[in-house]
Amino acid sequence: MEQTIPVLLVLIIVTCLFSWKGFNDPSFFNKYMFQVARVKAGEQYRMFTSALLHGDLMHLAFNMYTLYMFAPILVYYFGSIQFLIIYIFSVASGSLLAYAINKDNNYYSAIGASGGVMGIIYSAILINPDMGLYFFFIPIRIPAFVFAIGYLAYSVFGVKKAIGNIGHEAHIGGALGGIIITGVLNFGLILNNLLLLALLLLPIVILFVMHKNGKLR
């Protein structure tokens, strides 16, 4: 874990401090959260700063724990700078997809590092698609590629049905961003996982088709 300390822990600390400020200062929170109307007004910085805000301690802890678990795979494989590039690119792609789908809803808002975290998860899965994942509520090992395909399919369903107070759009956009930038940094990972890539892109293509045909929500 030594190589993760300089980059990963700094990212986690900055996110925690920013989120904590938001917990205690509503005006600060409102200034930096993602909101369609304010992005339209020229405040594009919100597409990045919203990843530093969280709704509560549980939301923050879950995202930071997940980041802490998956990020070392990328740091060891790509290095610190490339890890940050993947994370920031995934945050941006998550916000862009959320904006694209909800641009006609000026009241749509979102917060959280989930887009960036999802990009890190899906990048890690491309690096090691056979690794096993465990979840608190499922006491068996789930192959990473099975989770990757299933979660994207669920997220598309979540967008369609507006399930929960969850930014499914940012999750999908972040995952897509993670896949794209990972391929840019190492195209061999794409060539070695063409079937997995096709299966991952299928639910995303379905989402875009539904959006184009006005069948979302």
N, CA, C and O of each residue as an XYZ file, in Angstrom:
868
protein
N       0.823     -1.212      0.000
C       0.000      0.000      0.000
C       0.860      1.266      0.000
O       0.321      2.371     -0.047
N       2.191      1.122      0.052
C       3.057      2.295      0.163
C       2.880      3.263     -0.998
O       2.880      4.478     -0.801
N       2.727      2.728     -2.217
C       2.642      3.607     -3.375
C       1.321      4.371     -3.411
O       1.224      5.409     -4.066
N       0.306      3.868     -2.714
C      -0.997      4.532     -2.742
C      -1.044      5.731     -1.807
O      -1.887      6.610     -1.985
N      -0.158      5.789     -0.812
C      -0.269      6.821      0.218
C      -0.206      8.237     -0.350
O      -1.080      9.045     -0.035
N       0.790      8.574     -1.175
C       0.883      9.964     -1.641
C      -0.319     10.424     -2.441
O      -0.773     11.553     -2.253
N      -0.853      9.598     -3.325
C      -1.916     10.051     -4.217
C      -3.297      9.682     -3.702
O      -4.185     10.533     -3.652
N      -3.489      8.443     -3.323
C      -4.818      7.987     -2.925
C      -5.252      8.610     -1.609
O      -6.375      9.103     -1.499
N      -4.392      8.596     -0.623
C      -4.780      9.131      0.675
C      -5.001     10.633      0.628
O      -5.876     11.149      1.322
N      -4.223     11.343     -0.181
C      -4.452     12.784     -0.345
C      -5.819     13.027     -0.976
O      -6.554     13.915     -0.543
N      -6.165     12.239     -2.000
C      -7.471     12.373     -2.633
C      -8.601     12.110     -1.642
O      -9.595     12.836     -1.621
N      -8.450     11.081     -0.830
C      -9.471     10.754      0.165
C      -9.574     11.859      1.213
O     -10.678     12.252      1.589
N      -8.442     12.360      1.686
C      -8.455     13.416      2.709
C      -9.106     14.684      2.172
O      -9.937     15.292      2.847
N      -8.731     15.082      0.960
C      -9.328     16.282      0.362
C     -10.835     16.123      0.219
O     -11.593     17.045      0.522
N     -11.268     14.952     -0.242
C     -12.706     14.706     -0.405
C     -13.421     14.750      0.938
O     -14.516     15.303      1.044
N     -12.806     14.170      1.963
C     -13.430     14.171      3.294
C     -13.539     15.583      3.859
O     -14.570     15.949      4.423
N     -12.485     16.374      3.710
C     -12.509     17.747      4.229
C     -13.538     18.597      3.487
O     -14.273     19.368      4.104
N     -13.590     18.454      2.174
C     -14.544     19.206      1.362
C     -15.975     18.807      1.733
O     -16.850     19.660      1.881
N     -16.198     17.497      1.879
C     -17.526     17.014      2.251
C     -17.927     17.499      3.639
O     -19.068     17.903      3.859
N     -16.979     17.455      4.571
C     -17.258     17.905      5.932
C     -17.658     19.374      5.967
O     -18.567     19.768      6.699
N     -16.964     20.179      5.163
C     -17.336     21.593      5.047
C     -18.764     21.718      4.523
O     -19.540     22.544      5.002
N     -19.101     20.894      3.539
C     -20.449     20.915      2.984
C     -21.513     20.474      3.986
O     -22.634     20.981      3.966
N     -21.162     19.529      4.864
C     -22.105     19.091      5.889
C     -22.520     20.253      6.794
O     -23.660     20.329      7.253
N     -21.578     21.143      7.035
C     -21.779     22.188      8.032
C     -22.029     23.581      7.462
O     -22.223     24.534      8.216
N     -22.026     23.701      6.159
C     -22.180     25.010      5.534
C     -23.072     24.885      4.300
O     -22.573     24.598      3.212
N     -24.382     25.095      4.448
C     -25.320     24.934      3.328
C     -24.982     25.806      2.119
O     -25.172     25.376      0.982
N     -24.485     27.020      2.345
C     -24.163     27.887      1.219
C     -22.979     27.322      0.428
O     -22.958     27.398     -0.800
N     -22.006     26.762      1.126
C     -20.868     26.110      0.480
C     -21.348     24.899     -0.315
O     -20.943     24.693     -1.459
N     -22.208     24.111      0.300
C     -22.771     22.922     -0.340
C     -23.501     23.301     -1.628
O     -23.290     22.683     -2.672
N     -24.346     24.305     -1.550
C     -25.127     24.738     -2.715
C     -24.258     25.333     -3.810
O     -24.598     25.248     -4.990
N     -23.146     25.930     -3.427
C     -22.258     26.569     -4.410
C     -21.523     25.545     -5.261
O     -21.212     25.821     -6.420
N     -21.238     24.363     -4.708
C     -20.379     23.406     -5.406
C     -21.081     22.132     -5.856
O     -20.457     21.306     -6.523
N     -22.347     21.941     -5.520
C     -23.071     20.759     -5.961
C     -23.371     20.835     -7.457
O     -23.397     21.920     -8.038
N     -23.595     19.687     -8.067
C     -23.999     19.646     -9.471
C     -25.475     20.013     -9.576
O     -26.318     19.421     -8.902
N     -25.777     20.975    -10.408
C     -27.162     21.377    -10.631
C     -27.289     21.838    -12.077
O     -26.543     22.703    -12.535
N     -28.241     21.249    -12.787
C     -28.377     21.506    -14.216
C     -28.511     22.989    -14.517
O     -27.832     23.499    -15.409
N     -29.365     23.684    -13.796
C     -29.607     25.103    -14.080
C     -28.334     25.924    -13.935
O     -28.082     26.814    -14.747
N     -27.531     25.645    -12.920
C     -26.311     26.416    -12.686
C     -25.217     26.052    -13.701
O     -24.419     26.906    -14.086
N     -25.182     24.795    -14.128
C     -24.234     24.408    -15.175
C     -24.583     25.127    -16.478
O     -23.698     25.607    -17.187
N     -25.874     25.197    -16.786
C     -26.320     25.932    -17.971
C     -25.925     27.400    -17.879
O     -25.657     28.038    -18.897
N     -25.889     27.930    -16.676
C     -25.554     29.342    -16.468
C     -24.054     29.596    -16.549
O     -23.613     30.733    -16.379
N     -23.272     28.568    -16.804
C     -21.839     28.733    -16.988
C     -20.967     28.236    -15.858
O     -19.749     28.416    -15.894
N     -21.564     27.612    -14.852
C     -20.791     27.140    -13.696
C     -20.389     25.680    -13.895
O     -20.776     24.805    -13.120
N     -19.604     25.432    -14.949
C     -19.208     24.063    -15.275
C     -18.318     23.434    -14.209
O     -18.200     22.210    -14.151
N     -17.694     24.245    -13.370
C     -16.846     23.694    -12.310
C     -17.617     22.743    -11.404
O     -17.033     21.857    -10.781
N     -18.934     22.932    -11.334
C     -19.765     22.070    -10.493
C     -19.714     20.608    -10.937
O     -19.960     19.707    -10.136
N     -19.397     20.372    -12.203
C     -19.324     19.011    -12.716
C     -18.159     18.255    -12.096
O     -18.128     17.025    -12.130
N     -17.211     18.973    -11.538
C     -16.064     18.364    -10.856
C     -16.183     18.489     -9.340
O     -15.957     17.518     -8.617
N     -16.536     19.679     -8.856
C     -16.585     19.888     -7.405
C     -17.669     19.067     -6.726
O     -17.557     18.752     -5.541
N     -18.721     18.717     -7.466
C     -19.794     17.906     -6.872
C     -19.273     16.549     -6.422
O     -19.855     15.929     -5.532
N     -18.176     16.075     -7.028
C     -17.590     14.788     -6.638
C     -16.914     14.864     -5.281
O     -16.601     13.832     -4.686
N     -16.686     16.072     -4.785
C     -16.060     16.250     -3.477
C     -17.089     16.405     -2.361
O     -16.727     16.458     -1.185
N     -18.369     16.478     -2.725
C     -19.445     16.628     -1.752
C     -20.204     15.319     -1.577
O     -20.303     14.519     -2.508
N     -20.742     15.104     -0.370
C     -21.554     13.921     -0.104
C     -22.729     14.294      0.783
O     -22.704     15.293      1.501
N     -23.755     13.464      0.714
C     -24.984     13.776      1.440
C     -24.881     13.567      2.938
O     -25.494     14.297      3.716
N     -24.107     12.573      3.342
C     -23.948     12.285      4.771
C     -22.702     11.440      4.963
O     -22.031     11.083      3.995
N     -22.397     11.122      6.200
C     -21.184     10.363      6.498
C     -21.203      8.972      5.891
O     -20.166      8.482      5.445
N     -22.370      8.321      5.865
C     -22.461      6.987      5.288
C     -22.143      7.013      3.797
O     -21.416      6.158      3.291
N     -22.692      7.998      3.106
C     -22.438      8.170      1.677
C     -20.940      8.385      1.436
O     -20.356      7.764      0.549
N     -20.334      9.253      2.216
C     -18.914      9.548      2.098
C     -18.070      8.314      2.409
O     -17.148      7.985      1.663
N     -18.385      7.638      3.505
C     -17.599      6.480      3.923
C     -17.661      5.357      2.894
O     -16.648      4.717      2.614
N     -18.827      5.117      2.335
C     -18.968      4.041      1.355
C     -18.137      4.328      0.107
O     -17.437      3.446     -0.393
N     -18.213      5.559     -0.395
C     -17.445      5.901     -1.591
C     -15.946      5.859     -1.343
O     -15.191      5.361     -2.178
N     -15.508      6.379     -0.202
C     -14.078      6.411      0.073
C     -13.532      5.009      0.363
O     -12.403      4.692     -0.013
N     -14.317      4.186      1.019
C     -13.879      2.806      1.269
C     -13.735      2.044     -0.049
O     -12.758      1.325     -0.257
N     -14.718      2.210     -0.933
C     -14.664      1.538     -2.229
C     -13.477      2.022     -3.041
O     -12.783      1.226     -3.673
N     -13.243      3.325     -3.025
C     -12.086      3.886     -3.722
C     -10.793      3.312     -3.152
O      -9.886      2.949     -3.901
N     -10.714      3.233     -1.840
C      -9.520      2.714     -1.174
C      -9.251      1.260     -1.539
O      -8.094      0.846     -1.618
N     -10.306      0.481     -1.762
C     -10.158     -0.932     -2.078
C      -9.706     -1.164     -3.523
O      -8.921     -2.076     -3.780
N     -10.188     -0.358     -4.462
C      -9.915     -0.610     -5.873
C      -8.765      0.222     -6.430
O      -8.074     -0.224     -7.347
N      -8.549      1.407     -5.903
C      -7.544      2.309     -6.467
C      -6.130      1.720     -6.498
O      -5.408      1.956     -7.466
N      -5.701      0.959     -5.474
C      -4.334      0.425     -5.526
C      -4.038     -0.406     -6.778
O      -2.902     -0.436     -7.253
N      -5.057     -1.078     -7.308
C      -4.857     -1.874     -8.530
C      -4.378     -0.968     -9.655
O      -3.465     -1.322    -10.401
N      -5.001      0.207     -9.775
C      -4.642      1.141    -10.838
C      -3.308      1.816    -10.563
O      -2.511      2.017    -11.480
N      -3.062      2.167     -9.308
C      -1.799      2.829     -8.964
C      -0.626      1.904     -9.276
O       0.381      2.342     -9.832
N      -0.751      0.633     -8.921
C       0.324     -0.312     -9.171
C       0.487     -0.588    -10.663
O       1.606     -0.781    -11.139
N      -0.620     -0.607    -11.401
C      -0.575     -0.959    -12.819
C      -0.158      0.227    -13.687
O       0.687      0.084    -14.571
N      -0.746      1.390    -13.438
C      -0.513      2.562    -14.279
C       0.447      3.589    -13.668
O       1.184      4.263    -14.388
N       0.433      3.701    -12.345
C       1.159      4.767    -11.675
C       0.212      5.841    -11.161
O      -0.966      5.862    -11.515
N       0.732      6.728    -10.329
C      -0.099      7.710     -9.637
C      -0.763      8.713    -10.576
O      -1.950      9.005    -10.432
N      -0.004      9.242    -11.537
C      -0.549     10.264    -12.429
C      -1.670      9.697    -13.276
O      -2.719     10.324    -13.424
N      -1.455      8.508    -13.837
C      -2.492      7.894    -14.668
C      -3.725      7.546    -13.849
O      -4.849      7.655    -14.338
N      -3.518      7.129    -12.609
C      -4.667      6.878    -11.730
C      -5.517      8.132    -11.579
O      -6.742      8.073    -11.685
N      -4.867      9.268    -11.330
C      -5.607     10.524    -11.186
C      -6.312     10.913    -12.486
O      -7.430     11.428    -12.463
N      -5.658     10.667    -13.609
C      -6.281     10.963    -14.904
C      -7.555     10.137    -15.075
O      -8.586     10.655    -15.505
N      -7.476      8.863    -14.738
C      -8.654      7.994    -14.862
C      -9.768      8.473    -13.943
O     -10.932      8.517    -14.342
N      -9.414      8.830    -12.720
C     -10.425      9.274    -11.757
C     -11.100     10.560    -12.226
O     -12.328     10.640    -12.250
N     -10.313     11.561    -12.597
C     -10.878     12.851    -13.010
C     -11.690     12.708    -14.294
O     -12.762     13.298    -14.420
N     -11.186     11.931    -15.241
C     -11.917     11.702    -16.484
C     -13.260     11.028    -16.190
O     -14.271     11.366    -16.806
N     -13.273     10.086    -15.258
C     -14.509      9.375    -14.913
C     -15.505     10.294    -14.218
O     -16.707     10.208    -14.466
N     -15.009     11.176    -13.348
C     -15.883     12.172    -12.723
C     -16.538     13.024    -13.793
O     -17.746     13.260    -13.762
N     -15.727     13.487    -14.749
C     -16.245     14.346    -15.817
C     -17.259     13.613    -16.677
O     -18.306     14.174    -17.002
N     -16.975     12.376    -17.051
C     -17.892     11.634    -17.909
C     -19.184     11.301    -17.184
O     -20.251     11.265    -17.798
N     -19.095     11.057    -15.873
C     -20.309     10.825    -15.097
C     -21.187     12.056    -15.054
O     -22.404     11.958    -15.210
N     -20.586     13.211    -14.843
C     -21.346     14.464    -14.823
C     -21.907     14.797    -16.205
O     -23.031     15.286    -16.319
N     -21.134     14.536    -17.241
C     -21.592     14.839    -18.600
C     -22.806     13.996    -18.971
O     -23.754     14.502    -19.572
N     -22.781     12.707    -18.616
C     -23.939     11.869    -18.940
C     -25.151     12.288    -18.121
O     -26.268     12.315    -18.636
N     -24.939     12.615    -16.847
C     -26.046     13.085    -16.013
C     -26.648     14.357    -16.596
O     -27.867     14.532    -16.604
N     -25.784     15.240    -17.083
C     -26.269     16.479    -17.686
C     -27.012     16.200    -18.992
O     -28.076     16.768    -19.236
N     -26.457     15.331    -19.825
C     -27.066     15.041    -21.128
C     -28.463     14.461    -20.974
O     -29.370     14.805    -21.732
N     -28.639     13.583    -19.997
C     -29.932     12.932    -19.814
C     -30.932     13.854    -19.126
O     -32.135     13.755    -19.370
N     -30.448     14.744    -18.271
C     -31.342     15.581    -17.460
C     -31.301     17.066    -17.814
O     -31.750     17.901    -17.029
N     -30.768     17.402    -18.987
C     -30.567     18.814    -19.327
C     -31.864     19.613    -19.418
O     -31.842     20.840    -19.324
N     -32.989     18.933    -19.600
C     -34.274     19.635    -19.668
C     -34.927     19.785    -18.297
O     -36.011     20.355    -18.172
N     -34.256     19.265    -17.275
C     -34.770     19.360    -15.906
C     -33.850     20.267    -15.101
O     -32.856     19.813    -14.533
N     -34.186     21.545    -15.057
C     -33.329     22.510    -14.377
C     -33.178     22.249    -12.887
O     -32.256     22.771    -12.261
N     -34.064     21.455    -12.315
C     -34.016     21.180    -10.884
C     -33.164     19.960    -10.546
O     -32.948     19.659     -9.372
N     -32.685     19.265    -11.559
C     -31.883     18.066    -11.292
C     -30.563     18.460    -10.637
O     -29.878     19.371    -11.102
N     -30.220     17.784     -9.576
C     -28.964     18.037     -8.877
C     -28.363     16.711     -8.426
O     -29.054     15.697     -8.335
N     -27.069     16.740     -8.147
C     -26.394     15.509     -7.729
C     -25.110     15.853     -6.990
O     -24.534     16.925     -7.178
N     -24.678     14.937     -6.158
C     -23.424     15.066     -5.419
C     -22.813     13.675     -5.294
O     -23.488     12.665     -5.493
N     -21.543     13.640     -4.967
C     -20.901     12.369     -4.665
C     -19.810     11.979     -5.637
O     -19.802     12.391     -6.797
N     -18.886     11.171     -5.134
C     -17.738     10.727     -5.926
C     -18.025      9.468     -6.724
O     -17.109      8.872     -7.291
N     -19.285      9.055     -6.777
C     -19.618      7.762     -7.365
C     -19.182      7.623     -8.810
O     -18.737      6.549     -9.213
N     -19.298      8.695     -9.613
C     -18.869      8.612    -11.002
C     -17.393      8.268    -11.107
O     -17.011      7.381    -11.870
N     -16.559      8.971    -10.340
C     -15.128      8.688    -10.333
C     -14.820      7.308     -9.790
O     -13.968      6.599    -10.326
N     -15.510      6.926     -8.730
C     -15.289      5.611     -8.124
C     -15.670      4.506     -9.097
O     -14.962      3.505     -9.207
N     -16.787      4.679     -9.807
C     -17.197      3.668    -10.778
C     -16.170      3.539    -11.891
O     -15.893      2.433    -12.355
N     -15.600      4.666    -12.327
C     -14.553      4.590    -13.333
C     -13.361      3.791    -12.855
O     -12.775      3.022    -13.618
N     -12.994      3.972    -11.581
C     -11.884      3.225    -10.997
C     -12.217      1.738    -10.928
O     -11.374      0.896    -11.238
N     -13.434      1.417    -10.525
C     -13.847      0.010    -10.429
C     -13.770     -0.668    -11.788
O     -13.217     -1.761    -11.913
N     -14.328     -0.018    -12.808
C     -14.379     -0.661    -14.128
C     -13.003     -0.708    -14.783
O     -12.724     -1.628    -15.551
N     -12.152      0.246    -14.503
C     -10.774      0.164    -14.966
C     -10.062     -1.024    -14.323
O      -9.343     -1.768    -14.990
N     -10.275     -1.190    -13.009
C      -9.669     -2.312    -12.296
C     -10.166     -3.648    -12.831
O      -9.409     -4.616    -12.903
N     -11.443     -3.698    -13.207
C     -12.003     -4.940    -13.744
C     -11.404     -5.261    -15.111
O     -11.190     -6.431    -15.428
N     -11.132     -4.242    -15.922
C     -10.456     -4.490    -17.199
C      -9.045     -5.024    -16.975
O      -8.566     -5.863    -17.738
N      -8.383     -4.540    -15.931
C      -7.039     -5.016    -15.611
C      -7.086     -6.459    -15.130
O      -6.235     -7.272    -15.491
N      -8.084     -6.768    -14.314
C      -8.179     -8.126    -13.737
C      -9.644     -8.570    -13.704
O     -10.271     -8.540    -12.645
N     -10.198     -8.982    -14.852
C     -11.624     -9.339    -14.908
C     -11.991    -10.599    -14.134
O     -13.166    -10.835    -13.854
N     -11.002    -11.404    -13.790
C     -11.288    -12.659    -13.087
C     -11.195    -12.542    -11.569
O     -11.426    -13.520    -10.859
N     -10.861    -11.363    -11.070
C     -10.766    -11.233     -9.611
C     -12.152    -11.414     -8.981
O     -13.177    -11.146     -9.608
N     -12.155    -11.870     -7.740
C     -13.412    -12.100     -7.044
C     -13.813    -10.907     -6.205
O     -12.971    -10.261     -5.582
N     -15.099    -10.618     -6.191
C     -15.636     -9.530     -5.379
C     -16.580    -10.112     -4.334
O     -17.320    -11.058     -4.605
N     -16.543     -9.540     -3.151
C     -17.411     -9.967     -2.058
C     -18.229     -8.774     -1.572
O     -17.739     -7.645     -1.529
N     -19.466     -9.038     -1.212
C     -20.354     -7.996     -0.702
C     -20.929     -8.462      0.626
O     -21.116     -9.657      0.857
N     -21.206     -7.489      1.498
C     -21.692     -7.809      2.838
C     -22.948     -8.671      2.804
O     -23.119     -9.559      3.639
N     -23.828     -8.408      1.837
C     -25.121     -9.074      1.815
C     -25.130    -10.317      0.926
O     -26.152    -10.998      0.835
N     -23.994    -10.629      0.261
C     -23.901    -11.834     -0.567
C     -22.649    -12.594     -0.137
O     -21.539    -12.193     -0.486
N     -22.806    -13.679      0.612
C     -21.649    -14.356      1.206
C     -20.911    -15.295      0.252
O     -20.380    -16.313      0.695
N     -20.863    -14.982     -1.035
C     -20.143    -15.801     -1.996
C     -19.304    -14.905     -2.897
O     -19.577    -13.714     -3.044
N     -18.286    -15.496     -3.490
C     -17.402    -14.764     -4.398
C     -18.107    -14.539     -5.734
O     -18.622    -15.480     -6.338
N     -18.127    -13.293     -6.188
C     -18.722    -12.965     -7.477
C     -17.602    -12.562     -8.430
O     -16.847    -11.639     -8.126
N     -17.477    -13.234     -9.580
C     -16.454    -12.817    -10.546
C     -16.658    -11.365    -10.946
O     -17.790    -10.927    -11.150
N     -15.573    -10.624    -11.059
C     -15.665     -9.192    -11.334
C     -16.416     -8.901    -12.625
O     -17.190     -7.946    -12.691
N     -16.193     -9.717    -13.654
C     -16.854     -9.441    -14.929
C     -18.365     -9.632    -14.832
O     -19.120     -8.951    -15.525
N     -18.809    -10.548    -13.982
C     -20.250    -10.752    -13.783
C     -20.857     -9.531    -13.099
O     -21.907     -9.037    -13.512
N     -20.192     -9.051    -12.054
C     -20.648     -7.832    -11.386
C     -20.692     -6.668    -12.359
O     -21.667     -5.915    -12.385
N     -19.632     -6.510    -13.169
C     -19.531     -5.369    -14.077
C     -20.702     -5.312    -15.042
O     -21.292     -4.252    -15.247
N     -21.037     -6.445    -15.632
C     -22.142     -6.495    -16.589
C     -23.475     -6.288    -15.874
O     -24.317     -5.508    -16.319
N     -23.653     -6.993    -14.763
C     -24.919     -6.918    -14.036
C     -25.193     -5.544    -13.469
O     -26.332     -5.079    -13.498
N     -24.160     -4.878    -12.950
C     -24.395     -3.567    -12.345
C     -24.746     -2.519    -13.382
O     -25.587     -1.657    -13.128
N     -24.115     -2.578    -14.547
C     -24.470     -1.631    -15.596
C     -25.907     -1.850    -16.063
O     -26.638     -0.889    -16.302
N     -26.312     -3.116    -16.193
C     -27.693     -3.405    -16.595
C     -28.667     -2.871    -15.548
O     -29.692     -2.280    -15.888
N     -28.339     -3.084    -14.269
C     -29.187     -2.560    -13.196
C     -29.251     -1.040    -13.233
O     -30.314     -0.462    -13.008
N     -28.124     -0.385    -13.513
C     -28.089      1.079    -13.533
C     -28.956      1.640    -14.652
O     -29.629      2.655    -14.474
N     -28.937      0.976    -15.806
C     -29.814      1.408    -16.899
C     -31.272      1.289    -16.475
O     -32.078      2.179    -16.743
N     -31.606      0.189    -15.813
C     -32.959      0.005    -15.288
C     -33.266      1.076    -14.251
O     -34.387      1.580    -14.180
N     -32.256      1.424    -13.440
C     -32.440      2.456    -12.416
C     -32.734      3.810    -13.012
O     -33.552      4.558    -12.476
N     -32.075      4.146    -14.128
C     -32.359      5.404    -14.818
C     -33.783      5.390    -15.362
O     -34.529      6.358    -15.218
N     -34.141      4.280    -15.985
C     -35.467      4.156    -16.602
C     -36.581      4.304    -15.575
O     -37.579      4.978    -15.830
N     -36.414      3.679    -14.422
C     -37.465      3.655    -13.404
C     -37.251      4.667    -12.287
O     -38.057      4.749    -11.360
N     -36.165      5.441    -12.370
C     -35.835      6.431    -11.338
C     -35.832      5.783     -9.951
O     -36.499      6.251     -9.028
N     -35.068      4.698     -9.830
C     -35.031      3.933     -8.583
C     -34.176      4.644     -7.538
O     -32.991      4.892     -7.759
N     -34.776      4.965     -6.416
C     -34.052      5.538     -5.291
C     -33.496      6.923     -5.573
O     -33.607      7.452     -6.679
N     -32.903      7.482     -4.555
C     -32.267      8.801     -4.674
C     -30.793      8.608     -5.045
O     -29.885      9.001     -4.313
N     -30.596      7.985     -6.217
C     -29.267      7.560     -6.654
C     -28.984      8.125     -8.034
O     -29.860      8.129     -8.898
N     -27.764      8.600     -8.243
C     -27.380      9.135     -9.550
C     -26.925      8.028    -10.482
O     -25.737      7.904    -10.778
N     -27.879      7.218    -10.948
C     -27.528      6.108    -11.832
C     -26.815      6.599    -13.089
O     -25.923      5.926    -13.606
N     -27.211      7.772    -13.577
C     -26.585      8.316    -14.785
C     -25.089      8.539    -14.576
O     -24.278      8.224    -15.448
N     -24.733      9.083    -13.418
C     -23.321      9.327    -13.114
C     -22.562      8.014    -12.975
O     -21.395      7.926    -13.358
N     -23.217      6.999    -12.431
C     -22.575      5.690    -12.307
C     -22.239      5.139    -13.686
O     -21.129      4.664    -13.922
N     -23.209      5.207    -14.592
C     -23.000      4.689    -15.951
C     -21.938      5.514    -16.675
O     -21.025      4.964    -17.290
N     -22.067      6.838    -16.596
C     -21.099      7.706    -17.251
C     -19.697      7.522    -16.707
O     -18.726      7.520    -17.464
N     -19.588      7.366    -15.387
C     -18.283      7.143    -14.776
C     -17.668      5.827    -15.211
O     -16.478      5.760    -15.519
N     -18.488      4.772    -15.236
C     -18.005      3.467    -15.696
C     -17.535      3.547    -17.145
O     -16.473      3.030    -17.492
N     -18.334      4.201    -17.988
C     -17.966      4.353    -19.398
C     -16.675      5.147    -19.535
O     -15.799      4.790    -20.323
N     -16.558      6.230    -18.760
C     -15.335      7.023    -18.792
C     -14.123      6.213    -18.367
O     -13.054      6.314    -18.970
N     -14.297      5.400    -17.316
C     -13.198      4.554    -16.860
C     -12.749      3.571    -17.919
O     -11.554      3.338    -18.099
N     -13.716      2.992    -18.622
C     -13.399      2.041    -19.694
C     -12.649      2.743    -20.829
O     -11.636      2.246    -21.320
N     -13.166      3.910    -21.236
C     -12.568      4.633    -22.365
C     -11.137      5.062    -22.066
O     -10.230      4.802    -22.856
N     -10.934      5.715    -20.933
C      -9.606      6.249    -20.649
C      -8.608      5.126    -20.348
O      -7.416      5.274    -20.617
N      -9.080      4.014    -19.798
C      -8.207      2.857    -19.593
C      -7.726      2.318    -20.936
O      -6.559      1.959    -21.093
N      -8.649      2.267    -21.910
C      -8.271      1.826    -23.248
C      -7.292      2.770    -23.912
O      -6.398      2.336    -24.638
N      -7.458      4.063    -23.665
C      -6.530      5.044    -24.227
C      -5.133      4.863    -23.636
O      -4.133      4.942    -24.349
N      -5.075      4.620    -22.340
C      -3.791      4.476    -21.664
C      -3.112      3.149    -21.972
O      -1.884      3.065    -22.004
N      -3.917      2.111    -22.200
C      -3.361      0.794    -22.525
C      -4.363      0.046    -23.397
O      -5.245     -0.648    -22.890
N      -4.221      0.195    -24.702
C      -5.183     -0.407    -25.625
C      -5.145     -1.931    -25.569
O      -6.110     -2.594    -25.949
N      -4.045     -2.475    -25.102
C      -3.948     -3.923    -24.977
C      -5.001     -4.500    -24.051
O      -5.456     -5.626    -24.251
N      -5.396     -3.730    -23.026
C      -6.437     -4.205    -22.113
C      -7.775     -4.358    -22.842
O      -8.573     -5.235    -22.512
N      -8.011     -3.502    -23.826
C      -9.229     -3.615    -24.630
C      -9.142     -4.830    -25.542
O     -10.091     -5.609    -25.632
N      -8.015     -4.997    -26.215
C      -7.830     -6.127    -27.132
C      -7.936     -7.464    -26.408
O      -8.405     -8.450    -26.976
N      -7.497     -7.492    -25.153
C      -7.538     -8.739    -24.380
C      -8.905     -9.026    -23.777
O      -9.133    -10.111    -23.241
N      -9.824     -8.051    -23.863
C     -11.138     -8.218    -23.230
C     -12.270     -7.779    -24.164
O     -13.211     -7.111    -23.736
N     -12.172     -8.156    -25.436
C     -13.147     -7.684    -26.425
C     -14.562     -8.180    -26.114
O     -15.522     -7.421    -26.247
N     -14.701     -9.432    -25.705
C     -16.028     -9.962    -25.382
C     -16.604     -9.243    -24.171
O     -17.769     -8.844    -24.178
N     -15.794     -9.077    -23.132
C     -16.248     -8.359    -21.947
C     -16.639     -6.935    -22.305
O     -17.661     -6.431    -21.840
N     -15.824     -6.284    -23.135
C     -16.120     -4.912    -23.538
C     -17.463     -4.837    -24.259
O     -18.259     -3.935    -24.001
N     -17.714     -5.778    -25.157
C     -18.984     -5.790    -25.889
C     -20.160     -5.955    -24.935
O     -21.188     -5.296    -25.094
N     -20.016     -6.824    -23.952
C     -21.088     -7.058    -22.986
C     -21.294     -5.844    -22.075
O     -22.418     -5.557    -21.662
N     -20.204     -5.133    -21.763
C     -20.314     -3.933    -20.941
C     -20.997     -2.804    -21.706
O     -21.795     -2.056    -21.141
N     -20.682     -2.688    -22.979
C     -21.234     -1.592    -23.772
C     -22.688     -1.807    -24.159
O     -23.399     -0.847    -24.458
N     -23.143     -3.071    -24.155
C     -24.513     -3.359    -24.572
C     -25.555     -2.591    -23.770
O     -26.393     -1.923    -24.376
N     -25.549     -2.650    -22.413
C     -26.558     -1.875    -21.674
C     -26.407     -0.372    -21.861
O     -27.395      0.360    -21.789
N     -25.176      0.104    -22.101
C     -24.969      1.534    -22.326
C     -25.567      1.951    -23.662
O     -26.184      3.011    -23.768
N     -25.384      1.120    -24.676
C     -25.992      1.393    -25.992
C     -27.505      1.415    -25.869
O     -28.172      2.270    -26.451
N     -28.044      0.471    -25.108
C     -29.498      0.433    -24.890
C     -29.973      1.720    -24.227
O     -31.020      2.257    -24.587
N     -29.205      2.216    -23.259
C     -29.553      3.469    -22.588
C     -29.605      4.620    -23.582
O     -30.556      5.402    -23.572
N     -28.601      4.733    -24.435
C     -28.571      5.826    -25.407
C     -29.724      5.722    -26.401
O     -30.305      6.735    -26.793
N     -30.052      4.502    -26.806
C     -31.180      4.314    -27.736
C     -32.489      4.736    -27.087
O     -33.311      5.406    -27.712
N     -32.683      4.340    -25.821
C     -33.903      4.721    -25.112
C     -33.973      6.233    -24.943
O     -35.038      6.833    -25.092
N     -32.835      6.844    -24.632
C     -32.810      8.289    -24.462
C     -33.139      8.993    -25.767
O     -33.922      9.944    -25.779
N     -32.553      8.540    -26.861
C     -32.801      9.150    -28.166
C     -34.256      9.030    -28.570
O     -34.799      9.932    -29.208
N     -34.896      7.927    -28.208
C     -36.293      7.695    -28.570
C     -37.272      8.224    -27.529
O     -38.477      7.995    -27.629
N     -36.750      8.929    -26.532
C     -37.612      9.534    -25.521
C     -38.307      8.540    -24.620
O     -39.421      8.788    -24.159
N     -37.648      7.400    -24.362
C     -38.282      6.364    -23.555
C     -37.711      6.256    -22.152
O     -37.976      5.284    -21.444
N     -36.932      7.243    -21.750
C     -36.452      7.266    -20.373
C     -37.445      8.048    -19.522
O     -37.722      9.217    -19.792
N     -37.982      7.387    -18.482
C     -38.925      8.019    -17.545
C     -40.141      8.560    -18.287
O     -41.042      9.125    -17.668
